[in-house]
Each structure stands twice: as structure tokens, then as C-alpha cells.
Amino acid sequence: MKVALVTGASRGLGVEMSKALAADGWAVAVNYARDTAGARTVVEAIGNAGGRAAPAQFDVTDQDAVTSGLEQISRDLGPVDLIVNNATGPQPEFAIMEQSWRTYLDQLEFFVKAPLLLLQGVLPDWRERKSGRVINIGSEIAELGNPNFGNYASAKGAMLSMTRSWAKELGPEGITVNLVAPGWIPVERHADAPQSTLDWYRDRVPLGHFGIPYDIAAMVVFLASEKANFITGQKFAINGGRTLL
């Protein structure tokens, strides 16, 4: 059984990705930083459905934590075959004159540094086996450029460029790297979003409705599968047509 590591998997989109991968036959390392109860719930749900999973608590932005976390996953489930870079921190919005370099670095820590640390942690093994997959979770905002969100947009844009560079470098070694770019998929942390904001966004989706977490999870499962063996370096927009506007 191959092993998938889903970062930031105790809530939000990570929960659905973890469950969907497990249903497709992957053993899943459910990564989280602090939400132990949430991670346990995901692991239990996967187990109750007949799948295999284990919690994996570590900070994906910390080098030592990543090293020890990957070692623990290997002991619990086996060596990692797939990394889904989904973890994120707070996403504050600032007008340009309120932004600082720190507000940009905070986003780059999750969307560039963490994926790099994780890839470096597994790459020697992947190179030896001539296999491995990375699926980065990007955002439509990298293209749409929401105002007051330059910190987040630029980091997600960097993640896309990084995806393409890694794909070209690692392709000859049998390793694929792709990016899934969701639109706004309301999850727990959006519970307080005003109805007017929800309506504004929905009215600008060509399909006329919000997506659900499984829409993203289904693409992740596809890219993780053998059906995607000849796909690398690509961005897949899952946003109901938003980036057509």
C-alpha cells in the first residue's frame, strides 16, 4: 500500500483529501500542527471506512520537525510516496501601505518553504526508487490578484512557478509535480463569512454555485493515480470557471 502525506489535514479541504485518498487505496498520514482532536477524527473516519491512516503531528515549516515527522510516518505507515502540500496559516488582508516584508514571508513559509523541506526530506528515497508525486494546493488568487492580498497572492504564484520548475527537473527521474488551484470552497474557517460576501462570489462563478471540498479531493485523487502517469508541471483550476473571467 502506497503512503500519502496530506499536510494541514485535520480540517478544511485536507480532511476530504485524506478520506478520498484512503478510499482510493492509499495509507494516509494526516498531518497537523495543533488540532489533535480533528486529526484523530479524520484517522478514525478512515479506519471505520476500512482504510489505513495515522496522525502525523509536526510543523511543516520547521526543518527538524519535518525530518522527525517523516521518520515517524515511515515507522507508522511506510515511506512516503505522495506529498499533498495543503497546509496554510492565517491569511490576513492588508492594504499595501500596511503590508510588511514579514507579511509576505509568513505566506512563503507555508507555500514555498514547507513544500521544499518536505521534498528534500523524501527526495533521496524517491530518486532511488524512480518514483514519487507532489501535488501542491494553489489558489485562483495567484491569477485573479485580489486587492489587499498581495502577500498571499504572491506566495501562491511562487508555488505555481516552483511546481513547474520542479516538474522539469524531476521528470527524468520518474517524479511528477502538479498543482491544483481551487476557487473559494467554503469550509469551517469561513463560517463567519457574511452572506453578502458569499453572494458576491457566487454571482461571479460561471457555473453559478460554490464548489465543495470533494471537488478538490477528486482532482487530487486523479493526479495521485496511475491515470495521471503522463501528467506533470500542470495547473488544474477547480473554480467553476472563475479564471475565465
Backbone torsions as a table, in degrees:
resi	resn	phi	psi	omega
1	MET	NA	127.0	178.8
2	LYS	-76.2	156.6	-173.8
3	VAL	-114.6	128.4	176.1
4	ALA	-110.5	135.7	171.8
5	LEU	-106.6	117.6	176.0
6	VAL	-108.9	117.1	-179.3
7	THR	-86.0	151.6	-177.4
8	GLY	58.9	47.7	-168.5
9	ALA	-104.4	9.9	-178.5
10	SER	-87.4	-7.4	179.8
11	ARG	-160.7	175.4	174.8
12	GLY	61.2	-145.1	-177.8
13	LEU	-61.5	-31.7	-178.1
14	GLY	-60.6	-32.5	178.3
15	VAL	-62.6	-50.1	-177.3
16	GLU	-66.8	-37.9	177.0
17	MET	-61.5	-44.7	-179.1
18	SER	-62.2	-46.6	-179.3
19	LYS	-64.4	-40.8	-178.2
20	ALA	-68.1	-40.4	177.5
21	LEU	-65.1	-40.9	178.3
22	ALA	-62.8	-40.6	178.9
23	ALA	-64.8	-24.0	179.5
24	ASP	-91.5	6.2	173.2
25	GLY	105.0	4.2	178.1
26	TRP	-86.6	144.9	163.1
27	ALA	-82.7	133.9	-170.1
28	VAL	-119.3	126.3	170.1
29	ALA	-90.0	113.6	-176.0
30	VAL	-91.1	95.5	-176.9
31	ASN	-79.7	145.1	175.3
32	TYR	-159.4	162.3	179.1
33	ALA	-99.3	-47.1	-174.8
34	ARG	-133.7	-24.1	-171.7
35	ASP	-82.0	73.4	-177.7
36	THR	-61.5	-42.6	-178.7
37	ALA	-62.7	-42.6	179.1
38	GLY	-63.0	-43.5	-179.7
39	ALA	-64.3	-41.7	178.9
40	ARG	-62.2	-38.1	178.9
41	THR	-62.3	-42.0	179.0
42	VAL	-65.0	-46.2	-179.7
43	VAL	-61.1	-43.1	179.6
44	GLU	-64.8	-40.7	179.6
45	ALA	-62.4	-40.8	178.5
46	ILE	-65.5	-43.8	178.7
47	GLY	-62.8	-41.3	180.0
48	ASN	-65.5	-24.9	178.8
49	ALA	-89.5	3.7	177.7
50	GLY	94.6	6.7	-179.8
51	GLY	-95.9	-176.0	-178.4
52	ARG	-126.0	131.8	-179.5
53	ALA	-156.5	161.1	176.1
54	ALA	-148.1	144.7	175.7
55	PRO	-70.7	150.0	-179.9
56	ALA	-141.0	89.2	-176.4
57	GLN	-88.8	112.5	171.2
58	PHE	-167.3	156.2	179.9
59	ASP	-82.6	113.3	-175.5
60	VAL	-70.8	-8.7	179.2
61	THR	-97.4	1.4	-177.0
62	ASP	-112.1	123.2	-174.7
63	GLN	-57.0	-50.6	-177.5
64	ASP	-65.2	-38.7	179.8
65	ALA	-65.2	-39.0	178.4
66	VAL	-63.5	-45.6	-179.5
67	THR	-59.4	-49.6	-179.6
68	SER	-69.1	-34.1	178.6
69	GLY	-64.3	-43.4	178.5
70	LEU	-65.2	-36.7	177.4
71	GLU	-64.3	-40.2	179.6
72	GLN	-66.8	-40.8	177.6
73	ILE	-60.1	-42.5	179.6
74	SER	-61.3	-37.7	178.4
75	ARG	-71.0	-39.0	-175.4
76	ASP	-78.5	-40.6	-171.9
77	LEU	-126.1	-28.6	-173.1
78	GLY	124.9	172.2	-179.5
79	PRO	-64.7	143.9	-177.9
80	VAL	-69.8	133.3	176.8
81	ASP	-108.1	-23.5	-175.7
82	LEU	-140.3	133.6	173.3
83	ILE	-116.0	125.7	172.7
84	VAL	-109.5	107.7	-176.5
85	ASN	-86.7	91.5	-175.0
86	ASN	-114.0	-17.1	-173.5
87	ALA	-61.3	143.6	178.4
88	THR	-147.3	158.9	174.4
89	GLY	-108.7	-161.9	175.9
90	PRO	-58.6	148.3	-177.3
91	GLN	-124.9	67.0	-177.7
92	PRO	-71.0	149.3	177.0
93	GLU	-106.4	135.3	-179.7
94	PHE	-137.1	140.9	167.7
95	ALA	-65.3	155.6	-173.3
96	ILE	-52.5	-44.2	-177.5
97	MET	-72.1	-9.4	176.0
98	GLU	-99.3	-8.5	-178.6
99	GLN	-79.7	150.2	174.1
100	SER	-130.4	167.4	177.2
101	TRP	-60.1	-32.7	178.8
102	ARG	-62.0	-37.2	-179.5
103	THR	-66.1	-26.7	175.9
104	TYR	-79.1	-44.0	179.7
105	LEU	-60.6	-36.0	179.6
106	ASP	-58.1	-37.6	178.8
107	GLN	-77.5	-39.2	179.5
108	LEU	-64.5	-28.4	177.3
109	GLU	-57.3	-42.2	-177.1
110	PHE	-84.1	-37.3	-169.1
111	PHE	-99.4	-10.5	176.3
112	VAL	-126.6	-53.1	-176.8
113	LYS	-63.4	-50.7	-176.7
114	ALA	-59.4	-48.8	177.2
115	PRO	-58.8	-36.7	179.0
116	LEU	-64.9	-47.1	-180.0
117	LEU	-59.8	-42.5	-179.2
118	LEU	-66.8	-43.7	179.1
119	LEU	-62.7	-45.2	179.6
120	GLN	-61.6	-31.8	-179.7
121	GLY	-69.0	-30.3	-177.6
122	VAL	-105.4	-12.6	-169.9
123	LEU	-61.6	-40.4	177.7
124	PRO	-56.0	-42.4	178.7
125	ASP	-67.1	-44.5	-179.6
126	TRP	-62.3	-40.8	-179.5
127	ARG	-64.4	-36.9	179.2
128	GLU	-67.2	-36.6	-177.7
129	ARG	-90.3	-10.2	-177.8
130	LYS	59.0	41.0	178.7
131	SER	-158.1	166.8	179.1
132	GLY	143.3	150.7	-179.2
133	ARG	-138.5	140.0	172.7
134	VAL	-121.7	130.8	172.8
135	ILE	-123.9	112.0	178.5
136	ASN	-91.1	140.3	177.8
137	ILE	-101.0	105.6	-177.6
138	GLY	-93.5	-143.2	-179.3
139	SER	-164.0	147.0	173.6
140	GLU	-62.0	-21.5	-176.6
141	ILE	-64.6	-24.8	176.5
142	ALA	-59.9	-29.0	178.4
143	GLU	-98.3	-37.1	-175.6
144	LEU	-80.5	-24.5	174.9
145	GLY	60.1	57.5	179.7
146	ASN	-55.9	137.9	177.4
147	PRO	-63.8	153.5	-179.8
148	ASN	64.6	17.1	-174.8
149	PHE	-134.5	28.1	-178.2
150	GLY	-60.6	-32.3	179.3
151	ASN	-62.5	-49.1	-178.8
152	TYR	-71.8	-45.4	-177.2
153	ALA	-61.5	-42.2	-177.7
154	SER	-68.3	-36.5	179.1
155	ALA	-68.9	-39.7	176.7
156	LYS	-68.3	-34.1	174.9
157	GLY	-64.8	-39.7	177.1
158	ALA	-63.8	-36.4	179.0
159	MET	-62.9	-38.9	178.5
160	LEU	-65.8	-46.3	179.1
161	SER	-62.7	-40.2	177.3
162	MET	-61.5	-42.1	178.4
163	THR	-56.0	-47.0	-177.4
164	ARG	-67.1	-40.3	178.5
165	SER	-65.3	-46.2	178.9
166	TRP	-61.2	-40.1	-178.4
167	ALA	-60.3	-42.1	-179.6
168	LYS	-69.5	-38.0	-178.2
169	GLU	-72.4	-37.9	-172.5
170	LEU	-97.8	-12.3	179.8
171	GLY	-53.0	-46.1	-179.5
172	PRO	-60.9	-15.2	-179.5
173	GLU	-102.0	11.4	175.2
174	GLY	82.0	14.6	-177.5
175	ILE	-106.7	128.3	179.8
176	THR	-106.0	148.4	-179.6
177	VAL	-138.5	120.2	179.8
178	ASN	-135.5	168.9	-178.8
179	LEU	-132.8	133.8	173.9
180	VAL	-106.3	124.2	-175.6
181	ALA	-111.9	95.5	179.8
182	PRO	-73.6	155.9	162.0
183	GLY	-83.6	-162.4	178.5
184	TRP	-76.5	112.1	176.3
185	ILE	-110.8	102.7	-176.8
186	PRO	-59.3	128.0	175.7
187	VAL	-131.4	-166.3	-172.7
188	GLU	-53.3	-43.1	-173.9
189	ARG	-71.7	-6.4	176.7
190	HIS	-100.7	12.9	-174.7
191	ALA	-59.2	-27.9	-177.6
192	ASP	-95.9	7.8	-179.7
193	ALA	-63.0	130.8	-180.0
194	PRO	-61.9	146.2	178.5
195	GLN	-58.2	-35.1	179.9
196	SER	-62.8	-35.7	178.1
197	THR	-70.3	-41.9	176.9
198	LEU	-61.1	-43.5	-179.7
199	ASP	-64.5	-42.0	-179.6
200	TRP	-59.1	-45.6	-178.7
201	TYR	-67.1	-48.9	-177.3
202	ARG	-57.8	-37.4	-179.0
203	ASP	-67.2	-14.0	-179.7
204	ARG	-107.2	12.3	173.9
205	VAL	-99.2	117.5	-178.7
206	PRO	-52.9	-34.2	178.4
207	LEU	-76.5	-11.3	171.8
208	GLY	82.2	12.1	178.2
209	HIS	-155.7	164.9	175.9
210	PHE	-75.2	153.6	169.6
211	GLY	-82.5	172.5	177.3
212	ILE	-121.8	160.4	-177.6
213	PRO	-53.2	-34.4	-178.6
214	TYR	-64.6	-26.2	176.9
215	ASP	-59.0	-39.2	178.8
216	ILE	-75.5	-43.7	-178.6
217	ALA	-60.2	-37.9	-178.8
218	ALA	-63.0	-38.9	177.8
219	MET	-69.5	-38.1	177.2
220	VAL	-61.6	-44.6	178.8
221	VAL	-61.0	-42.6	178.8
222	PHE	-61.0	-48.1	-177.5
223	LEU	-67.1	-24.0	177.5
224	ALA	-81.5	-15.0	-172.4
225	SER	-89.4	170.7	177.6
226	GLU	-66.9	-18.8	177.7
227	LYS	-63.8	-20.0	-178.1
228	ALA	-105.9	22.4	-176.7
229	ASN	-58.3	-28.6	-174.8
230	PHE	-107.9	26.0	-179.9
231	ILE	-120.8	123.5	175.0
232	THR	-155.6	153.0	178.2
233	GLY	74.4	17.8	-172.9
234	GLN	-108.0	154.2	173.9
235	LYS	-111.7	130.2	179.8
236	PHE	-115.7	111.1	-178.6
237	ALA	-84.8	119.3	178.4
238	ILE	-115.5	84.0	-171.6
239	ASN	-148.7	19.9	177.4
240	GLY	66.5	17.4	178.6
241	GLY	96.3	9.4	-176.6
242	ARG	-56.4	-40.8	-176.8
243	THR	-81.2	8.0	169.2
244	LEU	-84.3	-17.1	-173.6
245	LEU	-80.4	NA	NA
